[in-house]
Amino acid sequence: MRVALLARRFDPSGGGTERDLMVTIDCLRAGGHSVNVYADEIRGSLPGLELHRVGSTKLPKTLAFIRFAYAGASMARRDGTDLVLSFARVANADVLRSGGSAHASYLRAARRWRGAVGAMAMSAAPYHRAQVIIERRGFTSPRLKGAIAVSQFVRRDLIARFELAPSLVTTIYNGVDLERFRPDMAETRSHVRREFGIPESAAMVTFVGHGFARKGLGFLIEAFAMLKSDRYLLVVGNDRAVDAFRRRADARGVGSRVIFAGSRPAIERFFNAADALALPSLFEPFGNVALEAMACGIPVLVSSQCGVAEILPSAMREFVVERPEDPSELASKLDAILQRREELSAAARAAAVEFTWERHARELNRLLESLK
C-alpha cells in the first residue's frame, strides 16, 4: 500500500513527534508499504524516502498551519496515495494519530500550570483557536477511517471530546529501543555523579524533559525540601523559566541538591546514574522518558495524569501520584521508591521489554491493513 505521512516538520535528528515519525517510517517499510512524507518544513533526508514540501511560500505561523491542514492530504491524494496518515492536526486525513490528546483538552488543562489568565490568553490566540477548529474538523470528517491514540488516557479523551465510536480509536503504545536503553550501572553511575558533584552513596532522582511547569518540577522541588539531606535531584532539560526554578530551589534551601544539567545527549546515561525517575506531570498523554528509564532498570514515579501509568508493573503502581500538586504526597512516595530501588529494578526492565518498537510495528501495520 502507498502510504502518505503528514507532519508539520520532517527532521531526522529531532525529538518527540519527529522521532516518532522516523520510527513510523521504519515500521511501515518493514510492513511492505511504500512511504512518502508531506511536510510544511523539511530538515534533512532519508535514503529512498520521497519528501514533498506542502506550500512553497513562507506564511505566518497560523496561516501556514491552516494551509497545511487542508493542502497536505489533498496533495498526497493527487499523487496517487492509497492512505493518508497524519501526525499533525489536519482536516481531511484517513487516519489521525494523536500523540498529545485533543488540543482543547490541553488548553483546558493548562490552567493548572499557567493560571487562569495565562490559559485564557493562550486559548484566545489565533494559532491555538485554529488548532482546535481544524482538529475537530479532522476527527469529524467523513473521510476519517480510524484514529490512533498513544494511550488509553488519550483514547478516552478523543472519544469523549469528538463523540467518536469507540471502534474508531485504537490505542497503540509507543515502544522503546532496548539496546540503547538498558541497565549499565557501575561506570555510568560514577561518571555522571562525578561530573555534577553528587556523592556516590547519595540517593539521586532524575527529572527529564522540557516544559518544567507542566511536568510538575515546581512541586518536585517543594517535595525535595521535605526529604533527607542526602537526596539529590538532577534536572535534565531546558525551559525558558529555568532561572525561576533555580530561585525556587534556593528559596526552599535545596539549591545545592537540585542540579540543573540543561539539555544533554545520550539521555540513557542519566537514567543509569539515577535511583529513580520522577515525572509528576499535570498533563502527559504518554511519557516516553518513563518507559526509557524502566528499560534501564530504573523505577519511576509518575502522576495519574501520565498515560504511561497504564503500563506500569503492579510493583510500581503504588508510586503513581494522584495529586502531583501535593508536595507531601510526592515526598512520601519518593522516599518509598528510593528505599526499594534495588528490588524494583528487575520489574521495571521486565515491564519495558514488553513494549518494543517491533510490537508497535505489528500493531500499526495490522490496523492499516484492516482499513484497506
C-alpha positions as a Markdown table, in Angstrom:
| # | Residue | x | y | z |
|---|---|---|---|---|
| 1 | Met | 0.0 | 0.0 | 0.0 |
| 2 | Arg | 1.2 | 3.5 | -0.8 |
| 3 | Val | 1.0 | 5.5 | 2.5 |
| 4 | Ala | 1.4 | 9.2 | 2.8 |
| 5 | Leu | 2.6 | 10.5 | 6.2 |
| 6 | Leu | 1.8 | 14.1 | 7.0 |
| 7 | Ala | 3.9 | 16.1 | 9.5 |
| 8 | Arg | 4.3 | 19.8 | 10.1 |
| 9 | Arg | 8.1 | 19.2 | 10.3 |
| 10 | Phe | 10.4 | 16.5 | 8.9 |
| 11 | Asp | 13.6 | 16.4 | 10.9 |
| 12 | Pro | 15.5 | 13.1 | 11.2 |
| 13 | Ser | 17.6 | 14.5 | 14.1 |
| 14 | Gly | 14.6 | 15.9 | 16.0 |
| 15 | Gly | 12.9 | 14.6 | 19.1 |
| 16 | Gly | 9.4 | 13.9 | 20.3 |
| 17 | Thr | 7.0 | 13.8 | 17.4 |
| 18 | Glu | 9.8 | 13.9 | 14.8 |
| 19 | Arg | 11.4 | 10.8 | 16.4 |
| 20 | Asp | 8.0 | 9.0 | 16.4 |
| 21 | Leu | 7.6 | 9.9 | 12.7 |
| 22 | Met | 11.0 | 8.3 | 11.9 |
| 23 | Val | 10.1 | 5.2 | 13.7 |
| 24 | Thr | 6.7 | 5.0 | 11.9 |
| 25 | Ile | 8.5 | 5.3 | 8.6 |
| 26 | Asp | 10.7 | 2.2 | 9.5 |
| 27 | Cys | 7.6 | 0.3 | 10.8 |
| 28 | Leu | 5.6 | 0.9 | 7.6 |
| 29 | Arg | 8.6 | 0.0 | 5.4 |
| 30 | Ala | 9.1 | -3.2 | 7.4 |
| 31 | Gly | 5.4 | -4.0 | 6.7 |
| 32 | Gly | 6.0 | -3.7 | 3.0 |
| 33 | His | 4.4 | -0.4 | 2.4 |
| 34 | Ser | 5.6 | 2.4 | 0.2 |
| 35 | Val | 6.0 | 5.6 | 2.2 |
| 36 | Asn | 6.0 | 9.3 | 1.2 |
| 37 | Val | 6.2 | 12.2 | 3.6 |
| 38 | Tyr | 4.4 | 15.5 | 3.1 |
| 39 | Ala | 5.6 | 18.3 | 5.4 |
| 40 | Asp | 5.5 | 22.0 | 5.8 |
| 41 | Glu | 9.1 | 22.2 | 6.9 |
| 42 | Ile | 11.9 | 19.8 | 5.8 |
| 43 | Arg | 15.2 | 19.5 | 7.6 |
| 44 | Gly | 17.3 | 16.7 | 6.2 |
| 45 | Ser | 16.5 | 13.5 | 4.2 |
| 46 | Leu | 16.5 | 9.7 | 4.5 |
| 47 | Pro | 17.7 | 7.3 | 1.8 |
| 48 | Gly | 15.0 | 6.1 | -0.5 |
| 49 | Leu | 12.3 | 8.3 | 1.1 |
| 50 | Glu | 10.3 | 10.7 | -1.1 |
| 51 | Leu | 9.8 | 14.1 | 0.6 |
| 52 | His | 7.2 | 16.6 | -0.5 |
| 53 | Arg | 7.1 | 20.2 | 0.7 |
| 54 | Val | 3.5 | 21.5 | 1.1 |
| 55 | Gly | 3.4 | 25.1 | 0.0 |
| 56 | Ser | 6.4 | 26.9 | -1.3 |
| 57 | Thr | 5.5 | 30.4 | 0.0 |
| 58 | Lys | 6.5 | 31.3 | 3.6 |
| 59 | Leu | 3.5 | 32.3 | 5.6 |
| 60 | Pro | 2.9 | 33.5 | 9.2 |
| 61 | Lys | 2.6 | 30.6 | 11.6 |
| 62 | Thr | -1.2 | 30.4 | 11.9 |
| 63 | Leu | -1.7 | 30.7 | 8.1 |
| 64 | Ala | 0.9 | 28.1 | 7.4 |
| 65 | Phe | -0.8 | 25.8 | 9.8 |
| 66 | Ile | -4.2 | 26.3 | 8.1 |
| 67 | Arg | -2.7 | 25.8 | 4.6 |
| 68 | Phe | -1.0 | 22.5 | 5.6 |
| 69 | Ala | -4.2 | 21.3 | 7.4 |
| 70 | Tyr | -6.1 | 21.5 | 4.1 |
| 71 | Ala | -3.5 | 21.1 | 1.4 |
| 72 | Gly | -1.3 | 18.2 | 2.7 |
| 73 | Ala | -3.8 | 15.4 | 2.3 |
| 74 | Ser | -5.2 | 16.8 | -1.0 |
| 75 | Met | -1.7 | 16.9 | -2.4 |
| 76 | Ala | -0.9 | 13.3 | -1.4 |
| 77 | Arg | -4.1 | 12.1 | -2.9 |
| 78 | Arg | -3.3 | 13.9 | -6.2 |
| 79 | Asp | 0.0 | 12.0 | -6.2 |
| 80 | Gly | -1.9 | 8.7 | -6.0 |
| 81 | Thr | -1.6 | 7.7 | -2.4 |
| 82 | Asp | -3.8 | 4.9 | -1.0 |
| 83 | Leu | -4.0 | 6.1 | 2.6 |
| 84 | Val | -3.1 | 9.3 | 4.4 |
| 85 | Leu | -1.8 | 9.0 | 7.9 |
| 86 | Ser | -1.3 | 12.3 | 9.7 |
| 87 | Phe | 0.9 | 13.1 | 12.7 |
| 88 | Ala | -0.4 | 16.7 | 12.5 |
| 89 | Arg | -3.8 | 18.2 | 13.1 |
| 90 | Val | -5.4 | 18.3 | 9.6 |
| 91 | Ala | -8.9 | 18.5 | 8.3 |
| 92 | Asn | -9.1 | 15.5 | 5.9 |
| 93 | Ala | -6.8 | 12.6 | 6.7 |
| 94 | Asp | -7.8 | 8.9 | 6.5 |
| 95 | Val | -6.1 | 8.2 | 9.8 |
| 96 | Leu | -5.2 | 10.7 | 12.6 |
| 97 | Arg | -2.5 | 9.9 | 15.1 |
| 98 | Ser | -2.9 | 11.7 | 18.4 |
| 99 | Gly | 0.3 | 11.9 | 20.4 |
| 100 | Gly | -0.9 | 14.8 | 22.5 |
| 101 | Ser | -4.7 | 14.3 | 23.1 |
| 102 | Ala | -7.3 | 16.8 | 22.0 |
| 103 | His | -5.9 | 20.3 | 21.8 |
| 104 | Ala | -9.0 | 21.7 | 23.5 |
| 105 | Ser | -8.3 | 19.3 | 26.4 |
| 106 | Tyr | -4.7 | 20.5 | 26.6 |
| 107 | Leu | -5.8 | 24.2 | 26.7 |
| 108 | Arg | -8.3 | 23.4 | 29.5 |
| 109 | Ala | -5.7 | 21.6 | 31.5 |
| 110 | Ala | -3.2 | 24.5 | 31.0 |
| 111 | Arg | -5.0 | 26.4 | 33.8 |
| 112 | Arg | -3.2 | 24.1 | 36.2 |
| 113 | Trp | 0.3 | 25.3 | 35.3 |
| 114 | Arg | -0.3 | 28.6 | 33.5 |
| 115 | Gly | -3.0 | 30.0 | 35.8 |
| 116 | Ala | -6.5 | 31.2 | 34.7 |
| 117 | Val | -5.2 | 34.4 | 32.9 |
| 118 | Gly | -2.4 | 32.7 | 31.1 |
| 119 | Ala | -4.6 | 29.8 | 29.9 |
| 120 | Met | -7.3 | 32.2 | 28.7 |
| 121 | Ala | -4.7 | 34.2 | 26.7 |
| 122 | Met | -3.4 | 31.0 | 25.2 |
| 123 | Ser | -7.0 | 29.8 | 24.2 |
| 124 | Ala | -7.7 | 33.2 | 22.7 |
| 125 | Ala | -4.6 | 33.2 | 20.5 |
| 126 | Pro | -5.4 | 32.7 | 16.7 |
| 127 | Tyr | -2.9 | 29.8 | 16.4 |
| 128 | His | -4.5 | 27.8 | 19.2 |
| 129 | Arg | -8.0 | 28.6 | 18.1 |
| 130 | Ala | -7.1 | 27.4 | 14.6 |
| 131 | Gln | -5.8 | 24.2 | 16.0 |
| 132 | Val | -9.0 | 23.5 | 18.0 |
| 133 | Ile | -11.2 | 24.2 | 14.9 |
| 134 | Ile | -9.1 | 22.2 | 12.5 |
| 135 | Glu | -8.7 | 19.2 | 14.8 |
| 136 | Arg | -12.5 | 19.0 | 15.3 |
| 137 | Arg | -13.0 | 19.0 | 11.5 |
| 138 | Gly | -10.4 | 16.3 | 11.2 |
| 139 | Phe | -12.0 | 14.0 | 13.8 |
| 140 | Thr | -15.5 | 14.6 | 12.4 |
| 141 | Ser | -14.5 | 14.3 | 8.8 |
| 142 | Pro | -16.4 | 11.7 | 6.7 |
| 143 | Arg | -13.0 | 10.7 | 5.3 |
| 144 | Leu | -11.8 | 9.5 | 8.7 |
| 145 | Lys | -11.3 | 5.8 | 8.7 |
| 146 | Gly | -9.5 | 5.5 | 12.1 |
| 147 | Ala | -7.6 | 7.2 | 14.8 |
| 148 | Ile | -4.5 | 6.2 | 16.8 |
| 149 | Ala | -4.1 | 7.1 | 20.4 |
| 150 | Val | -0.8 | 6.7 | 22.2 |
| 151 | Ser | -2.5 | 5.7 | 25.5 |
| 152 | Gln | -5.9 | 4.9 | 26.9 |
| 153 | Phe | -5.8 | 8.3 | 28.5 |
| 154 | Val | -5.7 | 9.8 | 25.0 |
| 155 | Arg | -8.2 | 7.4 | 23.6 |
| 156 | Arg | -10.8 | 8.2 | 26.2 |
| 157 | Asp | -10.3 | 11.9 | 25.7 |
| 158 | Leu | -10.7 | 11.6 | 21.9 |
| 159 | Ile | -13.9 | 9.5 | 22.2 |
| 160 | Ala | -15.5 | 11.9 | 24.7 |
| 161 | Arg | -14.3 | 15.2 | 23.1 |
| 162 | Phe | -15.4 | 14.3 | 19.5 |
| 163 | Glu | -18.2 | 11.8 | 20.2 |
| 164 | Leu | -16.3 | 9.1 | 18.3 |
| 165 | Ala | -17.4 | 5.5 | 18.1 |
| 166 | Pro | -15.0 | 3.5 | 20.3 |
| 167 | Ser | -14.3 | 1.1 | 17.5 |
| 168 | Leu | -12.8 | 4.0 | 15.5 |
| 169 | Val | -10.0 | 4.7 | 18.0 |
| 170 | Thr | -7.2 | 2.3 | 18.6 |
| 171 | Thr | -4.5 | 2.6 | 21.3 |
| 172 | Ile | -1.0 | 1.8 | 20.1 |
| 173 | Tyr | 1.6 | 2.4 | 22.8 |
| 174 | Asn | 5.0 | 3.8 | 21.9 |
| 175 | Gly | 8.0 | 1.4 | 22.0 |
| 176 | Val | 11.5 | 1.6 | 23.4 |
| 177 | Asp | 14.9 | 0.8 | 22.0 |
| 178 | Leu | 16.0 | -2.0 | 24.3 |
| 179 | Glu | 19.6 | -1.9 | 23.0 |
| 180 | Arg | 20.1 | 1.8 | 23.7 |
| 181 | Phe | 18.1 | 1.8 | 26.9 |
| 182 | Arg | 19.4 | -1.0 | 29.1 |
| 183 | Pro | 20.9 | -1.4 | 32.6 |
| 184 | Asp | 24.5 | -0.1 | 32.7 |
| 185 | Met | 25.1 | 0.9 | 36.2 |
| 186 | Ala | 28.6 | 1.0 | 37.7 |
| 187 | Glu | 30.8 | 3.0 | 35.3 |
| 188 | Thr | 28.0 | 5.3 | 34.0 |
| 189 | Arg | 26.7 | 6.0 | 37.5 |
| 190 | Ser | 30.1 | 7.0 | 38.8 |
| 191 | His | 31.0 | 9.2 | 35.8 |
| 192 | Val | 27.7 | 11.2 | 35.8 |
| 193 | Arg | 27.8 | 11.7 | 39.5 |
| 194 | Arg | 31.4 | 12.9 | 39.5 |
| 195 | Glu | 30.5 | 15.4 | 36.7 |
| 196 | Phe | 27.8 | 17.0 | 38.8 |
| 197 | Gly | 29.4 | 16.6 | 42.3 |
| 198 | Ile | 26.8 | 14.1 | 43.5 |
| 199 | Pro | 28.1 | 11.6 | 46.1 |
| 200 | Glu | 28.2 | 8.0 | 45.0 |
| 201 | Ser | 26.4 | 6.9 | 48.1 |
| 202 | Ala | 23.6 | 9.6 | 47.8 |
| 203 | Ala | 20.1 | 8.8 | 46.5 |
| 204 | Met | 19.5 | 10.6 | 43.2 |
| 205 | Val | 16.3 | 11.2 | 41.3 |
| 206 | Thr | 16.4 | 12.2 | 37.7 |
| 207 | Phe | 13.8 | 14.5 | 36.1 |
| 208 | Val | 13.9 | 14.7 | 32.3 |
| 209 | Gly | 12.0 | 17.0 | 30.0 |
| 210 | His | 11.1 | 20.5 | 28.8 |
| 211 | Gly | 8.1 | 22.4 | 29.9 |
| 212 | Phe | 9.0 | 22.3 | 33.6 |
| 213 | Ala | 5.7 | 23.7 | 34.9 |
| 214 | Arg | 3.5 | 21.2 | 33.1 |
| 215 | Lys | 5.7 | 18.3 | 34.1 |
| 216 | Gly | 5.5 | 19.3 | 37.8 |
| 217 | Leu | 9.1 | 20.3 | 38.5 |
| 218 | Gly | 8.0 | 23.1 | 40.9 |
| 219 | Phe | 6.1 | 20.6 | 43.1 |
| 220 | Leu | 9.0 | 18.2 | 42.9 |
| 221 | Ile | 11.3 | 20.9 | 44.3 |
| 222 | Glu | 8.9 | 21.5 | 47.1 |
| 223 | Ala | 8.9 | 17.8 | 47.9 |
| 224 | Phe | 12.7 | 17.7 | 48.0 |
| 225 | Ala | 12.7 | 20.3 | 50.7 |
| 226 | Met | 10.9 | 17.6 | 52.8 |
| 227 | Leu | 13.4 | 14.8 | 52.2 |
| 228 | Lys | 16.6 | 14.0 | 53.9 |
| 229 | Ser | 19.7 | 16.0 | 53.0 |
| 230 | Asp | 21.3 | 13.1 | 51.2 |
| 231 | Arg | 18.7 | 13.1 | 48.4 |
| 232 | Tyr | 19.6 | 14.8 | 45.1 |
| 233 | Leu | 17.5 | 15.8 | 42.1 |
| 234 | Leu | 19.2 | 16.1 | 38.7 |
| 235 | Val | 17.1 | 18.1 | 36.2 |
| 236 | Val | 17.9 | 17.3 | 32.5 |
| 237 | Gly | 16.3 | 19.6 | 30.0 |
| 238 | Asn | 15.7 | 23.3 | 29.4 |
| 239 | Asp | 12.9 | 25.7 | 30.0 |
| 240 | Arg | 12.6 | 29.5 | 29.4 |
| 241 | Ala | 11.8 | 29.9 | 33.1 |
| 242 | Val | 14.8 | 27.8 | 34.3 |
| 243 | Asp | 16.1 | 30.7 | 36.5 |
| 244 | Ala | 12.8 | 30.9 | 38.3 |
| 245 | Phe | 13.0 | 27.2 | 39.2 |
| 246 | Arg | 16.6 | 27.7 | 40.4 |
| 247 | Arg | 15.4 | 30.5 | 42.6 |
| 248 | Arg | 12.6 | 28.4 | 43.9 |
| 249 | Ala | 15.1 | 25.6 | 44.9 |
| 250 | Asp | 17.3 | 28.2 | 46.6 |
| 251 | Ala | 14.4 | 29.7 | 48.5 |
| 252 | Arg | 13.5 | 26.2 | 49.8 |
| 253 | Gly | 17.0 | 25.6 | 50.9 |
| 254 | Val | 17.7 | 22.8 | 48.4 |
| 255 | Gly | 19.7 | 24.8 | 45.8 |
| 256 | Ser | 22.8 | 22.6 | 46.3 |
| 257 | Arg | 20.8 | 19.4 | 45.9 |
| 258 | Val | 18.7 | 20.4 | 42.9 |
| 259 | Ile | 21.1 | 20.4 | 40.0 |
| 260 | Phe | 20.2 | 21.8 | 36.5 |
| 261 | Ala | 22.1 | 20.0 | 33.8 |
| 262 | Gly | 20.5 | 21.6 | 30.8 |
| 263 | Ser | 19.7 | 19.6 | 27.6 |
| 264 | Arg | 22.0 | 16.6 | 27.2 |
| 265 | Pro | 22.6 | 13.9 | 24.5 |
| 266 | Ala | 22.8 | 10.2 | 25.4 |
| 267 | Ile | 20.0 | 10.6 | 27.9 |
| 268 | Glu | 20.3 | 6.9 | 28.9 |
| 269 | Arg | 23.4 | 7.8 | 30.9 |
| 270 | Phe | 21.3 | 10.0 | 33.2 |
| 271 | Phe | 18.8 | 7.2 | 33.8 |
| 272 | Asn | 21.6 | 4.8 | 34.7 |
| 273 | Ala | 23.1 | 7.2 | 37.1 |
| 274 | Ala | 19.8 | 7.6 | 39.0 |
| 275 | Asp | 18.0 | 5.6 | 41.6 |
| 276 | Ala | 14.6 | 6.7 | 40.3 |
| 277 | Leu | 12.9 | 8.9 | 37.7 |
| 278 | Ala | 10.2 | 11.4 | 38.7 |
| 279 | Leu | 7.6 | 12.6 | 36.2 |
| 280 | Pro | 4.8 | 14.2 | 38.2 |
| 281 | Ser | 3.1 | 15.8 | 35.2 |
| 282 | Leu | -0.1 | 17.7 | 35.3 |
| 283 | Phe | -0.9 | 16.6 | 31.7 |
| 284 | Glu | 1.2 | 13.9 | 29.9 |
| 285 | Pro | -0.5 | 11.9 | 27.1 |
| 286 | Phe | 2.2 | 9.2 | 27.4 |
| 287 | Gly | 5.6 | 10.0 | 28.8 |
| 288 | Asn | 8.3 | 8.2 | 26.8 |
| 289 | Val | 11.0 | 9.1 | 29.3 |
| 290 | Ala | 9.4 | 6.8 | 31.9 |
| 291 | Leu | 9.4 | 3.9 | 29.6 |
| 292 | Glu | 13.0 | 4.5 | 28.6 |
| 293 | Ala | 14.0 | 4.8 | 32.3 |
| 294 | Met | 12.3 | 1.5 | 33.1 |
| 295 | Ala | 14.2 | -0.2 | 30.2 |
| 296 | Cys | 17.3 | 0.9 | 32.0 |
| 297 | Gly | 16.0 | -0.9 | 35.1 |
| 298 | Ile | 15.1 | 2.4 | 36.9 |
| 299 | Pro | 11.8 | 2.6 | 38.9 |
| 300 | Val | 9.6 | 5.5 | 38.0 |
| 301 | Leu | 7.3 | 7.8 | 39.9 |
| 302 | Val | 4.6 | 9.3 | 37.6 |
| 303 | Ser | 1.3 | 11.1 | 38.1 |
| 304 | Ser | -2.1 | 9.6 | 37.3 |
| 305 | Gln | -2.2 | 12.2 | 34.5 |
| 306 | Cys | 0.5 | 10.4 | 32.6 |
| 307 | Gly | -0.5 | 7.9 | 30.0 |
| 308 | Val | 2.5 | 5.7 | 30.8 |
| 309 | Ala | 1.0 | 5.0 | 34.2 |
| 310 | Glu | -1.3 | 2.5 | 32.4 |
| 311 | Ile | 1.6 | 0.1 | 31.6 |
| 312 | Leu | 3.5 | 0.2 | 34.9 |
| 313 | Pro | 4.1 | -3.2 | 36.5 |
| 314 | Ser | 2.0 | -4.0 | 39.6 |
| 315 | Ala | 5.0 | -3.5 | 41.9 |
| 316 | Met | 5.3 | 0.2 | 40.9 |
| 317 | Arg | 1.6 | 1.2 | 40.8 |
| 318 | Glu | 1.7 | 2.3 | 44.4 |
| 319 | Phe | 4.1 | 5.1 | 43.2 |
| 320 | Val | 1.5 | 6.7 | 40.9 |
| 321 | Val | 0.8 | 10.1 | 42.4 |
| 322 | Glu | -2.8 | 11.1 | 42.4 |
| 323 | Arg | -2.2 | 14.7 | 43.4 |
| 324 | Pro | 1.0 | 15.9 | 41.8 |
| 325 | Glu | 0.3 | 19.4 | 43.2 |
| 326 | Asp | 0.7 | 18.0 | 46.8 |
| 327 | Pro | 4.4 | 18.0 | 47.7 |
| 328 | Ser | 3.7 | 15.9 | 50.8 |
| 329 | Glu | 2.4 | 13.0 | 48.7 |
| 330 | Leu | 5.3 | 13.4 | 46.3 |
| 331 | Ala | 7.8 | 13.4 | 49.1 |
| 332 | Ser | 6.3 | 10.3 | 50.8 |
| 333 | Lys | 6.3 | 8.3 | 47.5 |
| 334 | Leu | 9.7 | 9.4 | 46.5 |
| 335 | Asp | 11.1 | 8.3 | 49.8 |
| 336 | Ala | 9.5 | 4.9 | 49.5 |
| 337 | Ile | 10.6 | 4.3 | 45.9 |
| 338 | Leu | 14.2 | 5.2 | 46.7 |
| 339 | Gln | 14.2 | 2.7 | 49.6 |
| 340 | Arg | 13.0 | 0.0 | 47.2 |
| 341 | Arg | 15.2 | 0.8 | 44.2 |
| 342 | Glu | 17.1 | -2.5 | 44.0 |
| 343 | Glu | 14.1 | -4.8 | 44.3 |
| 344 | Leu | 12.1 | -2.8 | 41.7 |
| 345 | Ser | 14.9 | -2.7 | 39.1 |
| 346 | Ala | 14.1 | -6.1 | 37.5 |
| 347 | Ala | 10.3 | -5.4 | 37.5 |
| 348 | Ala | 11.0 | -2.1 | 35.7 |
| 349 | Arg | 13.1 | -3.7 | 33.0 |
| 350 | Ala | 10.7 | -6.6 | 32.5 |
| 351 | Ala | 7.8 | -4.2 | 32.0 |
| 352 | Ala | 9.6 | -2.2 | 29.4 |
| 353 | Val | 10.7 | -5.3 | 27.5 |
| 354 | Glu | 7.0 | -5.9 | 26.6 |
| 355 | Phe | 6.9 | -2.6 | 24.7 |
| 356 | Thr | 9.3 | -2.9 | 21.8 |
| 357 | Trp | 9.1 | -1.0 | 18.5 |
| 358 | Glu | 8.6 | -4.3 | 16.8 |
| 359 | Arg | 5.4 | -4.8 | 18.7 |
| 360 | His | 4.4 | -1.2 | 17.8 |
| 361 | Ala | 5.1 | -2.0 | 14.1 |
| 362 | Arg | 2.9 | -5.2 | 14.2 |
| 363 | Glu | 0.0 | -3.3 | 15.7 |
| 364 | Leu | 0.3 | -0.3 | 13.4 |
| 365 | Asn | 0.5 | -2.5 | 10.2 |
| 366 | Arg | -2.3 | -4.7 | 11.4 |
| 367 | Leu | -4.5 | -1.6 | 11.8 |
| 368 | Leu | -3.6 | -0.1 | 8.4 |
| 369 | Glu | -4.3 | -3.4 | 6.7 |
| 370 | Ser | -7.7 | -3.5 | 8.3 |
| 371 | Leu | -8.6 | -0.1 | 6.8 |
| 372 | Lys | -7.9 | -1.1 | 3.2 |
